[in-house]
Amino acid sequence: MKTDIYQLAEDAIVVSFGEDISPDIYGHVTQLCQTIKKEPFPGFLEAVPAYTTVTLFYDVLTVSLWEVDLHQYLVDLLDNFCQNSSEIRSGKLVEVPVCYEGDFAPDLLALAAAKKMTIEDIVRQHTGREYLVYMMGFLPGFAYMGPVDESIVASRKDIPRHRVEAGSVGIAGRQTGIYPLDSPGGWQIIGRTPLQVFDPFSDTPFLFAAGDKVRFYPISADAFLSQVEVVRHWHKEKQPSGTCIADVTKPGFSSIFVDEGRAGFRACGVPVSGPSDSDSYYYANAVLDNPRNSTTIEVTMGNFAARFEQDAVISLGGHGAATVEGRVVSFYTPTPIKSGQSLELRYTGGGIKSYIAVQGGFSAERLMGSSCAVPSVEMGDFLVKGKKLFAGARKEFNQKPGIQLPESIALKSIPIVRFFAGRHFDRLTPNARQLLESSDFVIGNRSNKMGIHLDNIILSRTSDHELLSTAVTMGLVQLTHEGRLIILMQDCQTTGGYPGVIQIIKSDLPVLAQLKPGSVIRLKMITFDLAKSIEIDRQNKIRDLYGSEL
C-alpha cells in the first residue's frame, strides 16, 4: 500500500493513501484514525479523515518538549498497521426521509431530462443503495457521501445558487449530501429532508459522522410538513452567568465574542475560529491576569461604545483609539472604569481589529465548548445595540510589569509575510514562483475572517487536474482555477479541494488579520524547519505570559 506523509502546517501533518476513492482505501483512513485516537502520541489534538487522507493536528510545544519525530512515528505506525490490520469499527446506519417533489427538488426535472430518465427513475436510483460518509466539511455537519449510481452522476451548477435551503439533498459528481444550513451552493438539488442535520445546542450536534452509512427513502410533501423539525433556535439566547456590567450603545461594523476557539470538531466540519489577531488577544488578557481562554470582545473597524453599570477593569488590545468619558485610554494597560462611565473605541485608519478584555473575562453562552462567534455558520453571540455584557467574578491580580509586546502588534507600511512551500507548490509554474516573492499583493474587497483574497496578481498553473478534498487550516494559501490566491483565515472551512500551494507561517497571521482591503503585502519564502522554530518560540512566549498555564 502506497502512502505519503507531508506537513500541512507547523502544527499539522498529513498521511495520504493515494488519489483513488474506494471503500478499501477509506478502511485504511478509518483504521489509522482509530489507532491514533486509541493510543495518541504526546500533543495529539484531533484527526480529520477525508477521502484518502488523515490529517493530524497537534500542540507544537508538547511535541517539541517530548521530542516526538512525527514523520518517523507515522512511518513506524504504518509499517505495523499494514502488517497487522485489526478489525475496523464501522459507523452507524442512518435512514433519512427525503421529499423529492415540487419546490423541494428544484433541479430534479432538469436532471431527469438531461439523463433521459423519468423522475421516478432518478428517485429509485438515489434511494436504491447505502452511501458511505467519507468525510465532513464545507459546513458544520455537511457529510460527503457516495458513490451515487453512474446513471445519476451530475456536474455542479454553472452558476451556484446564492441560497440553498437547509435540508436540501444534492448531487455533485458521484457525491451526494445534505446542506445542514441555509448557504450558497452549486450542487444539483433533487430533494429535501425534514431532519435537522446540525444543531449546536444539542448534546449530539451532528446527524452524521465520517464512516457512517446512509440510506434515503422517499416521503410525500404532506409527510415532510408533518415531520419537519422546527427546532432551529440559533438566536434563543440564555442569560449568561456572572454580573451584568455594561450595555452596548454602539456595536460598530462588527463586534463579536471570541476565545481561543472551538477545538475538537474539525472532523465534523466546524471551524476552529478564535481571535483574528491572536497576539493582541493573548496580551490584552495577560495584563489583567485572566486565563488564556477568556472570552473577549473583538471589534472590527471601531465605532464601538458601551456604558458600564458596574465598576470594572479592562484592557484593550490591537489597534484603534479609545476614550473613557473623553479621557484617552492606553492599550495593553489595566484601566479602571466606574459605574456610569462610557467606553468608546474608534478606528484610526491602521489595523482594523481591536480587543476589549475585562478582568474576570466576559461571560457568554458556550456552544460546543466555546463562546467564540462564527458569523459564517451563525454560531455564537453577535453584539447589537442594547446587548447586556456580563462578566465573571473579579479577583485581586498582580499586574505583570514590563510585558514585551510582539513585533506583530506594530504594523509596517508594507508587511513582509513569510511562507513555506505547500503540498501543491509544484502547481505553480516557474514564472509564478518568481512572482510570489517579487510582487506587491493587494488585499481584495472580498476578504473577511474566512479568507483573504489577493486579487491583483494572476499566477499561472502547471495543471488543472482536480484534487480530492482534504483537511485545510488557517494560513493555507489556495490557488483558484483563475490563478488567484486565497489565504485561509480563522473562520475557514475545515476541508477544501483547491491546490494548497504555500502555507503562511502562524506567527504572521495576526499581521494579516489587521490589514484592510487595499493594503499591500509582500511574500517571503522560508523553510519549514525555520517556520516551526519561529512558532515554537512564539508559543513559548505566550505560555510564559500565563505562567504555568498551558
Secondary structure, DSSP 8 states (H G I E B T S, - for coil): ---EEEEEETTEEEEE--S---HHHHHHHHHHHHHHHHS--TTEEEEEE-SSEEEEEE-HHHHHHTT--HHHHHHHHHHHHHHS--------EEEEEEE-SGGG-TTHHHHHHHHT--HHHHHHHHTSS-EEEEEE-SSTT-EEEE---GGG-B---SS-EEEE-TTEEEEEBTEEEE-SSSEEE-SEEEEE-SS-SB-TTSSS-BS--TT-EEEEEEE-HHHHHHH------TT-----SSEEEEEEEE--SEEEEE-S--TT-GGGT------SSHHHHHHHHHTTT--TT-BEEEEESS-EEEEESS-EEEEEEESSEEEETTEEE-TTS-EEE-TT-EEEEE--SS-SEEEEEETT-EE---BTTB---BGGGTBS-B--TT-EEEE---------TT----GGGS--SS-EEEEEE-TTGGGB-HHHHHHHHHS-EEB-TT--SSEEEE-S----BS-------EE--TTEEEE-TTS-EEEE-TT--SEE-S-EEEEE-GGGHHHHHT--TT-EEEEEE--HHHHHHHHHHHHHHHHHHTTT--
